[in-house]
Amino acid sequence: MEEELLKLYENWCGAAPAAVEALPGAGSNRAYYLFTGLDGRTVVGARGTSLDENEAFIYLAEHFRLCGLPVPQVLAVSPSRLCYLQTDLGRRSLFDALADGRRSGGHYSDEEKRLLRRTIAALPDVQVRGAQGLDFARCYPQEEMDTTGIFFDLNYFKYCFLKTTGLDFHEMKLEADFRAMARDLSAGRSDTFLYRDFQARNVMLDADGRPFFIDFQGGRRGPVEYDVASFLWQASARYPSDLREELAEVYLDALRRYVETDAARFRERLRLFVLFRTLQVLGAYGFRGYFEGKKHFLDSIRPAVRNLREQIDGGACPYPYLHALLTELTGLPRFSSEETAGETSAAGSAAPSRYDGNGPLKVRVFSFSYREGIPEDTSGNGGGYVFDCRSTHNPGRYEPYKKLTGLDAPVIRFLEDDGDILTFLDCVYRLADAHVSRYLQRGFTDLMFSFGCTGGRHRSVYAAQHLAEHLHAAFGVEVWLCHREQGIARYWSAAKG
């Protein structure tokens, strides 16, 4: 429990809480807590790691509230602006309310459909009314969706998902199609608010089923089609096509309250945004799942690929090289609908975790903080090796190095001049080399190494980086490297021939 957040609550309430409960997190690094007062009143406390992201949420929440939109109210903010309290909207999300429909494979009840219609009909209120008087310069991390942001998302897909499949592809041809897509997506200027992460997990329901919206801090100026694509093609929802059509019509009727809308033009652009959004979420699932080992994202990969397969089969990709590449990707056996969960690693992992007579060895290397826990093994092999770097001299104890990491030259010089880490790594190299050699001989396809230290910034980062580079250079194997606490990842493909 963060002391700053507890103090903020006590200053706001005038008393210590009767109870504090940690709430489950999602994809972000924000931590949430439920505070219960002596009078039984509950509020939610949040602590973010990014000041700019916090400022965006605080500003947008107040602006939307003044617009009469159903969002949480920010009640108090700490002096550092990293912690804040907000109204408690309860524990029932739209995602939870639709659980039966998802489990049934997309057979949604009348009540579930009513909740969906009510939610998507409220989206134009946020997009149009919420944009009125909004200072987009205060959005995070950018004020509008532009070609730079589009390229970021497309490269996110390329590096965090496409490259995990091992498919060979022509970088320049793919780049040309990415440029064409970015040009088409950014055509025209929009003065509406793009929620960006409009999905069922970010909609809370009150006792009467009225939707309230959360996690809009990544929003910016942008086209309305993106949010509709995000909501109706959510990977795990499996909405049938007739329900998607119905909900799209409900949305268009609600949008027409604000602006004249060409339905044919809207649907044409929607198809392209569905494709783009699917590529973007696959990049996110690849990073959050393969690198960070978060089960929710791993479980979402195969449904997202299924969505992508349907789009490609339906002619949604007008870019020839990208169309051919995605056709090959969605046809890979590991993503086939006939597979059972027991036949794949981590619900559709990028490579088989046990020897199947095919495929190169993949080595995953992590740096981490023991405060945040050891990285989860998602391969099914039991976790591999975990090395404790805390026996070596810690540069983080000294002020000049505290804000740096094991990737920065001053920290590298400190560690190498001291020498402890080099002796430590000599032992690690001998063990790792013997193990990788044996795995290659036996045809195994997955091996994991994790390096931990106190903060996951200095010694563990240095050690993980050097082992990853050493193994790729020595054996030519595929290596995935993740500096978890920094959110930094790198990939080396397997050497050919």
C-alpha positions as CSV (number, residue, x, y, z in Angstrom):
1,M,0.0,0.0,0.0
2,E,1.6,3.3,-1.1
3,E,2.1,5.7,1.8
4,E,1.4,8.8,-0.3
5,L,-2.0,7.4,-1.4
6,L,-3.0,6.5,2.2
7,K,-2.0,10.0,3.4
8,L,-4.1,11.5,0.6
9,Y,-7.1,9.5,1.7
10,E,-6.6,10.5,5.4
11,N,-6.3,14.2,4.4
12,W,-9.4,14.0,2.3
13,C,-11.6,12.0,4.7
14,G,-10.2,13.3,7.9
15,A,-9.7,9.8,9.2
16,A,-7.9,6.6,8.4
17,P,-9.8,4.1,6.3
18,A,-11.6,1.2,8.0
19,A,-10.4,-1.1,5.3
20,V,-8.2,-1.1,2.2
21,E,-8.4,-3.6,-0.6
22,A,-6.1,-3.9,-3.6
23,L,-8.1,-4.1,-6.8
24,P,-7.0,-6.2,-9.8
25,G,-5.0,-4.4,-12.4
26,A,-5.4,-4.7,-16.2
27,G,-3.0,-3.7,-18.9
28,S,-1.5,-0.6,-17.4
29,N,1.0,-0.1,-14.6
30,R,-1.5,1.8,-12.5
31,A,-2.3,0.4,-9.1
32,Y,-5.9,0.7,-7.7
33,Y,-7.2,0.4,-4.2
34,L,-10.7,0.4,-2.7
35,F,-10.9,2.5,0.5
36,T,-13.8,1.9,2.8
37,G,-14.5,4.7,5.4
38,L,-15.8,4.3,8.9
39,D,-19.2,5.3,7.6
40,G,-19.1,2.6,4.9
41,R,-18.5,5.0,2.0
42,T,-16.1,3.6,-0.6
43,V,-13.8,5.5,-3.0
44,V,-11.1,4.3,-5.3
45,G,-7.5,5.3,-4.9
46,A,-5.2,5.2,-7.9
47,R,-1.4,5.5,-8.2
48,G,0.1,6.0,-11.7
49,T,3.7,5.8,-12.7
50,S,3.5,8.5,-15.4
51,L,2.8,12.1,-14.3
52,D,1.7,13.1,-17.8
53,E,-0.8,10.2,-18.0
54,N,-2.2,11.1,-14.6
55,E,-2.6,14.8,-15.6
56,A,-4.4,13.7,-18.8
57,F,-6.9,11.6,-16.8
58,I,-7.5,14.2,-14.2
59,Y,-8.1,16.9,-16.8
60,L,-10.4,14.7,-19.0
61,A,-12.4,13.4,-16.1
62,E,-13.2,16.9,-14.9
63,H,-13.9,18.2,-18.4
64,F,-16.2,15.2,-19.2
65,R,-18.0,15.6,-15.9
66,L,-18.7,19.3,-16.7
67,C,-20.1,18.1,-20.0
68,G,-22.6,15.9,-18.2
69,L,-20.9,12.6,-19.2
70,P,-21.0,9.5,-17.0
71,V,-17.4,9.3,-15.8
72,P,-15.9,9.0,-12.3
73,Q,-15.3,12.2,-10.4
74,V,-11.8,13.0,-9.2
75,L,-12.2,13.8,-5.5
76,A,-8.6,14.6,-4.4
77,V,-5.1,14.7,-5.9
78,S,-1.8,14.3,-4.1
79,P,0.9,17.1,-4.2
80,S,3.0,14.9,-6.5
81,R,0.0,14.4,-8.8
82,L,0.9,10.7,-9.0
83,C,-2.0,9.7,-6.7
84,Y,-5.7,10.6,-6.7
85,L,-9.0,9.5,-5.4
86,Q,-12.1,9.0,-7.5
87,T,-15.7,8.0,-7.0
88,D,-16.3,4.2,-6.8
89,L,-18.4,3.0,-9.7
90,G,-18.7,-0.5,-8.3
91,R,-17.2,-3.8,-9.4
92,R,-19.6,-4.8,-12.3
93,S,-18.1,-4.0,-15.7
94,L,-19.9,-4.6,-19.0
95,F,-17.3,-7.3,-19.7
96,D,-18.4,-9.1,-16.6
97,A,-22.1,-8.7,-17.5
98,L,-21.5,-10.3,-20.9
99,A,-19.7,-13.4,-19.5
100,D,-22.5,-15.8,-20.4
101,G,-22.6,-14.6,-24.0
102,R,-18.8,-15.0,-24.4
103,R,-18.9,-18.5,-22.9
104,S,-21.7,-19.5,-25.2
105,G,-19.5,-18.7,-28.2
106,G,-21.4,-15.5,-29.1
107,H,-25.0,-16.3,-28.3
108,Y,-26.0,-13.2,-26.4
109,S,-29.2,-12.9,-24.5
110,D,-31.8,-10.1,-24.9
111,E,-30.6,-8.5,-21.7
112,E,-26.9,-8.6,-22.9
113,K,-27.9,-7.1,-26.2
114,R,-29.8,-4.3,-24.4
115,L,-26.6,-3.5,-22.4
116,L,-24.6,-3.4,-25.6
117,R,-27.1,-1.1,-27.4
118,R,-27.2,1.2,-24.4
119,T,-23.5,1.4,-24.3
120,I,-22.7,2.1,-27.9
121,A,-25.6,4.6,-28.2
122,A,-23.7,6.6,-25.5
123,L,-20.4,6.6,-27.4
124,P,-21.2,9.6,-29.6
125,D,-21.9,11.6,-26.5
126,V,-18.2,11.1,-25.4
127,Q,-16.8,11.6,-28.9
128,V,-18.8,14.7,-29.9
129,R,-20.1,16.4,-26.8
130,G,-16.9,15.5,-24.9
131,A,-14.8,17.2,-27.6
132,Q,-16.6,20.5,-27.3
133,G,-14.3,23.0,-25.5
134,L,-11.7,20.3,-24.9
135,D,-8.0,21.3,-24.9
136,F,-6.5,18.5,-27.0
137,A,-3.0,19.7,-26.2
138,R,-3.5,18.3,-22.7
139,C,-4.1,14.7,-24.0
140,Y,-1.5,12.0,-23.5
141,P,0.8,11.0,-25.1
142,Q,-0.2,13.1,-28.1
143,E,-3.1,15.5,-29.0
144,E,-4.3,13.8,-32.1
145,M,-4.1,10.6,-34.1
146,D,-1.6,11.2,-36.9
147,T,0.6,9.2,-39.2
148,T,3.4,9.1,-36.5
149,G,1.0,7.4,-34.1
150,I,-0.3,5.1,-36.8
151,F,3.2,4.0,-37.7
152,F,4.0,3.4,-34.0
153,D,1.0,1.0,-33.8
154,L,1.9,-0.7,-37.0
155,N,5.5,-1.2,-35.9
156,Y,4.2,-2.4,-32.5
157,F,2.4,-5.2,-34.4
158,K,5.5,-5.9,-36.6
159,Y,8.0,-6.2,-33.8
160,C,6.0,-7.5,-30.9
161,F,3.8,-10.0,-32.8
162,L,4.6,-10.5,-36.5
163,K,8.3,-11.3,-35.8
164,T,7.4,-13.8,-33.1
165,T,5.8,-16.0,-35.7
166,G,9.1,-16.6,-37.5
167,L,7.6,-15.7,-40.9
168,D,10.0,-14.3,-43.4
169,F,8.8,-11.0,-45.0
170,H,10.1,-8.2,-47.2
171,E,10.7,-5.2,-44.9
172,M,10.5,-2.6,-47.7
173,K,7.3,-4.0,-49.2
174,L,5.6,-4.1,-45.9
175,E,6.8,-0.6,-45.1
176,A,5.2,0.6,-48.4
177,D,1.9,-0.9,-47.5
178,F,2.1,0.5,-44.0
179,R,2.6,4.0,-45.5
180,A,-0.4,3.6,-47.7
181,M,-2.5,2.5,-44.8
182,A,-1.3,5.4,-42.6
183,R,-2.2,7.8,-45.4
184,D,-5.7,6.4,-45.8
185,L,-6.4,6.2,-42.1
186,S,-5.4,9.8,-41.5
187,A,-7.2,11.3,-44.5
188,G,-9.3,14.3,-43.5
189,R,-9.4,16.1,-40.2
190,S,-11.6,15.3,-37.3
191,D,-12.7,17.4,-34.3
192,T,-14.1,14.5,-32.3
193,F,-12.6,12.7,-29.3
194,L,-11.1,9.3,-29.9
195,Y,-11.5,7.2,-26.8
196,R,-8.8,4.8,-28.1
197,D,-9.5,2.0,-25.6
198,F,-13.3,1.8,-25.9
199,Q,-14.0,-1.8,-24.9
200,A,-16.2,-3.7,-22.5
201,R,-13.7,-3.8,-19.7
202,N,-13.6,0.0,-19.6
203,V,-17.4,0.3,-19.1
204,M,-18.8,0.1,-15.6
205,L,-22.5,-0.5,-15.0
206,D,-24.6,0.9,-12.2
207,A,-27.5,-1.0,-10.6
208,D,-29.9,0.0,-13.4
209,G,-27.4,-1.0,-16.1
210,R,-26.4,2.5,-17.1
211,P,-22.9,2.7,-18.5
212,F,-20.1,4.8,-17.0
213,F,-16.8,5.2,-18.7
214,I,-13.3,4.7,-17.3
215,D,-9.6,4.5,-18.6
216,F,-9.9,7.2,-21.2
217,Q,-6.6,8.8,-20.4
218,G,-5.1,7.7,-23.7
219,G,-7.7,9.5,-25.7
220,R,-7.0,12.3,-28.3
221,R,-8.5,14.0,-31.3
222,G,-9.3,11.4,-33.9
223,P,-11.9,9.7,-36.1
224,V,-15.0,8.1,-34.6
225,E,-14.6,4.9,-36.6
226,Y,-11.6,3.7,-34.5
227,D,-13.7,3.4,-31.3
228,V,-16.5,1.6,-33.0
229,A,-14.0,-0.9,-34.4
230,S,-12.4,-1.3,-31.0
231,F,-15.7,-2.0,-29.3
232,L,-17.4,-4.3,-31.9
233,W,-14.4,-6.3,-32.8
234,Q,-13.0,-6.9,-29.3
235,A,-11.1,-10.1,-29.6
236,S,-12.7,-12.2,-26.9
237,A,-16.3,-11.0,-27.5
238,R,-17.1,-13.0,-30.6
239,Y,-20.1,-10.9,-31.5
240,P,-22.0,-12.5,-34.4
241,S,-22.0,-10.5,-37.6
242,D,-25.8,-9.7,-37.4
243,L,-25.3,-8.3,-33.9
244,R,-22.4,-6.2,-35.1
245,E,-24.6,-4.8,-37.9
246,E,-27.4,-4.0,-35.4
247,L,-25.0,-2.2,-33.0
248,A,-23.4,-0.3,-35.9
249,E,-26.9,1.0,-36.8
250,V,-27.6,1.9,-33.2
251,Y,-24.3,3.9,-33.2
252,L,-25.1,5.7,-36.5
253,D,-28.5,6.7,-35.2
254,A,-27.0,8.1,-32.1
255,L,-24.2,9.9,-34.0
256,R,-26.8,11.6,-36.3
257,R,-28.0,13.5,-33.3
258,Y,-24.8,15.5,-33.6
259,V,-23.6,15.4,-37.2
260,E,-24.8,14.4,-40.7
261,T,-23.4,11.0,-41.5
262,D,-22.9,9.1,-44.8
263,A,-23.6,5.5,-43.8
264,A,-21.8,4.0,-46.8
265,R,-18.7,6.1,-46.3
266,F,-18.7,5.3,-42.6
267,R,-18.9,1.6,-43.2
268,E,-16.1,1.8,-45.8
269,R,-13.8,3.5,-43.4
270,L,-14.9,1.3,-40.5
271,R,-13.6,-1.8,-42.4
272,L,-10.1,-0.2,-42.6
273,F,-10.1,0.8,-39.0
274,V,-11.2,-2.7,-37.9
275,L,-8.1,-4.1,-39.7
276,F,-5.8,-1.4,-38.2
277,R,-7.2,-1.9,-34.7
278,T,-6.8,-5.7,-35.0
279,L,-3.1,-5.3,-35.9
280,Q,-2.6,-2.8,-33.1
281,V,-4.1,-5.0,-30.4
282,L,-2.1,-8.0,-31.6
283,G,1.0,-5.9,-31.1
284,A,-0.2,-5.1,-27.5
285,Y,-1.1,-8.7,-26.9
286,G,2.3,-9.8,-28.1
287,F,4.1,-7.5,-25.8
288,R,1.9,-7.9,-22.7
289,G,1.5,-11.6,-23.2
290,Y,4.8,-12.9,-24.6
291,F,7.1,-10.4,-22.9
292,E,5.3,-9.7,-19.6
293,G,3.5,-13.0,-19.3
294,K,0.1,-11.6,-18.5
295,K,-2.5,-14.4,-19.0
296,H,-5.4,-12.2,-20.1
297,F,-3.4,-11.0,-23.1
298,L,-2.1,-14.5,-24.0
299,D,-5.7,-15.8,-23.9
300,S,-6.8,-13.0,-26.3
301,I,-4.3,-13.8,-29.0
302,R,-6.1,-16.6,-30.8
303,P,-9.5,-14.8,-30.8
304,A,-7.7,-11.7,-32.3
305,V,-6.1,-13.8,-35.0
306,R,-9.5,-15.4,-35.7
307,N,-10.9,-11.8,-36.1
308,L,-8.0,-11.0,-38.5
309,R,-8.6,-14.2,-40.5
310,E,-12.3,-13.2,-41.0
311,Q,-11.3,-9.7,-42.1
312,I,-8.7,-11.0,-44.6
313,D,-11.2,-13.6,-46.0
314,G,-13.7,-10.8,-46.3
315,G,-11.4,-8.7,-48.4
316,A,-10.8,-6.0,-45.8
317,C,-7.2,-5.5,-46.7
318,P,-6.7,-3.5,-49.9
319,Y,-2.9,-3.5,-49.7
320,P,-1.5,-6.4,-51.8
321,Y,1.7,-7.4,-50.0
322,L,0.2,-6.9,-46.5
323,H,-2.8,-9.0,-47.6
324,A,-0.6,-11.9,-48.7
325,L,1.5,-11.7,-45.5
326,L,-1.6,-11.7,-43.2
327,T,-3.1,-14.5,-45.1
328,E,0.1,-16.6,-44.4
329,L,0.1,-15.5,-40.8
330,T,-3.5,-16.4,-40.1
331,G,-3.0,-19.8,-41.7
332,L,-0.3,-20.8,-39.3
333,P,-1.2,-24.1,-37.5
334,R,-0.6,-22.6,-34.1
335,F,-3.6,-20.2,-34.7
336,S,-5.9,-22.8,-36.2
337,S,-9.4,-23.0,-34.7
338,E,-9.0,-26.8,-34.5
339,E,-6.2,-26.6,-31.8
340,T,-7.2,-27.2,-28.2
341,A,-5.7,-25.2,-25.4
342,G,-3.6,-28.2,-24.4
343,E,-2.0,-28.4,-27.8
344,T,-0.6,-24.9,-27.7
345,S,1.7,-23.0,-25.4
346,A,0.1,-20.2,-23.4
347,A,-3.1,-20.1,-25.4
348,G,-1.5,-19.6,-28.8
349,S,2.1,-18.8,-27.9
350,A,4.5,-17.7,-30.6
351,A,6.4,-20.9,-30.6
352,P,5.8,-24.5,-29.2
353,S,7.2,-24.9,-25.7
354,R,8.2,-28.6,-26.1
355,Y,10.0,-30.4,-28.8
356,D,7.8,-31.3,-31.7
357,G,10.4,-32.1,-34.3
358,N,10.2,-28.6,-35.8
359,G,11.2,-25.1,-35.0
360,P,14.3,-23.4,-33.5
361,L,15.1,-22.9,-29.9
362,K,13.6,-19.7,-28.5
363,V,15.4,-18.2,-25.4
364,R,13.5,-15.7,-23.3
365,V,15.5,-13.4,-21.0
366,F,14.0,-11.1,-18.3
367,S,15.3,-8.5,-15.9
368,F,12.9,-7.8,-13.0
369,S,12.5,-6.3,-9.5
370,Y,12.0,-8.8,-6.7
371,R,9.5,-6.2,-5.2
372,E,7.3,-6.9,-8.2
373,G,7.7,-10.7,-8.3
374,I,9.5,-13.2,-10.5
375,P,8.3,-13.2,-14.2
376,E,5.7,-15.9,-14.9
377,D,6.7,-18.7,-17.1
378,T,4.1,-19.0,-19.9
379,S,5.6,-21.9,-21.8
380,G,4.5,-24.7,-19.5
381,N,8.1,-25.7,-18.9
382,G,8.3,-24.6,-15.2
383,G,10.2,-21.3,-15.3
384,G,13.8,-22.1,-16.3
385,Y,16.5,-20.3,-14.4
386,V,16.2,-17.4,-11.9
387,F,19.5,-15.6,-10.9
388,D,19.6,-13.3,-8.0
389,C,21.9,-10.3,-8.7
390,R,21.7,-8.8,-5.3
391,S,25.0,-10.2,-4.1
392,T,26.8,-7.8,-6.5
393,H,27.6,-4.1,-5.8
394,N,24.5,-2.0,-6.3
395,P,25.0,1.3,-8.2
396,G,21.4,2.3,-7.3
397,R,22.7,3.1,-3.8
398,Y,24.5,6.2,-5.2
399,E,22.8,9.4,-6.2
400,P,24.5,9.8,-9.7
401,Y,23.1,6.4,-10.8
402,K,19.7,6.3,-9.2
403,K,17.8,7.5,-12.3
404,L,19.8,5.5,-14.8
405,T,19.6,1.9,-15.7
406,G,22.0,-0.9,-16.6
407,L,21.8,0.2,-20.2
408,D,23.4,3.6,-19.5
409,A,27.1,4.0,-20.0
410,P,27.9,5.4,-16.5
411,V,26.2,2.4,-14.8
412,I,28.0,0.0,-17.2
413,R,31.3,1.5,-16.3
414,F,30.5,1.4,-12.6
415,L,29.6,-2.3,-12.7
416,E,32.5,-3.4,-14.9
417,D,35.1,-1.3,-13.0
418,D,33.8,-2.9,-9.8
419,G,34.0,-6.4,-11.3
420,D,31.5,-8.2,-9.2
421,I,29.0,-8.5,-12.0
422,L,31.6,-9.9,-14.4
423,T,32.5,-12.7,-12.1
424,F,28.9,-13.4,-11.5
425,L,28.2,-13.5,-15.3
426,D,31.1,-15.8,-16.0
427,C,29.4,-18.5,-13.9
428,V,26.0,-17.8,-15.5
429,Y,27.6,-18.0,-19.0
430,R,29.0,-21.5,-18.3
431,L,25.7,-22.8,-17.0
432,A,23.7,-21.2,-19.8
433,D,26.0,-22.4,-22.6
434,A,25.8,-26.0,-21.4
435,H,22.1,-25.8,-21.1
436,V,21.5,-24.2,-24.5
437,S,23.8,-26.7,-26.1
438,R,21.9,-29.6,-24.6
439,Y,18.5,-28.1,-25.6
440,L,19.7,-27.7,-29.1
441,Q,20.9,-31.3,-29.2
442,R,17.6,-32.6,-27.8
443,G,15.4,-30.4,-30.1
444,F,13.7,-28.4,-27.3
445,T,12.2,-25.1,-28.3
446,D,11.9,-23.0,-25.2
447,L,14.2,-21.8,-22.4
448,M,13.8,-19.0,-19.9
449,F,16.4,-17.0,-17.9
450,S,15.4,-14.3,-15.4
451,F,17.7,-11.9,-13.5
452,G,16.4,-10.1,-10.4
453,C,17.7,-7.3,-8.2
454,T,16.1,-4.9,-5.8
455,G,14.6,-2.3,-8.2
456,G,15.0,-4.1,-11.5
457,R,16.9,-1.2,-13.0
458,H,20.7,-1.7,-12.7
459,R,22.3,-5.0,-12.0
460,S,19.5,-7.2,-13.4
461,V,19.2,-5.1,-16.5
462,Y,23.0,-5.3,-17.2
463,A,23.1,-9.1,-16.6
464,A,20.0,-9.8,-18.8
465,Q,21.2,-7.7,-21.6
466,H,24.6,-9.3,-21.7
467,L,23.3,-12.9,-21.5
468,A,20.9,-12.2,-24.3
469,E,23.6,-10.8,-26.5
470,H,26.0,-13.6,-25.6
471,L,23.6,-16.4,-26.4
472,H,22.6,-15.0,-29.7
473,A,26.2,-14.4,-30.7
474,A,27.4,-17.8,-29.5
475,F,24.5,-20.0,-30.8
476,G,22.5,-17.9,-33.3
477,V,19.3,-18.8,-31.5
478,E,16.2,-16.7,-31.4
479,V,16.3,-14.5,-28.3
480,W,13.5,-12.4,-26.7
481,L,14.7,-9.9,-24.1
482,C,12.4,-8.0,-21.8
483,H,13.5,-5.4,-19.2
484,R,10.2,-5.7,-17.4
485,E,10.3,-2.7,-15.0
486,Q,11.4,-0.4,-17.9
487,G,8.9,-1.7,-20.4
488,I,11.8,-2.3,-22.8
489,A,11.9,-5.3,-25.1
490,R,14.3,-6.5,-27.9
491,Y,14.3,-9.4,-30.3
492,W,17.0,-11.2,-32.1
493,S,15.9,-13.6,-34.8
494,A,17.5,-17.0,-35.2
495,A,20.5,-17.1,-37.5
496,K,19.7,-18.7,-40.9
497,G,21.9,-21.4,-42.3
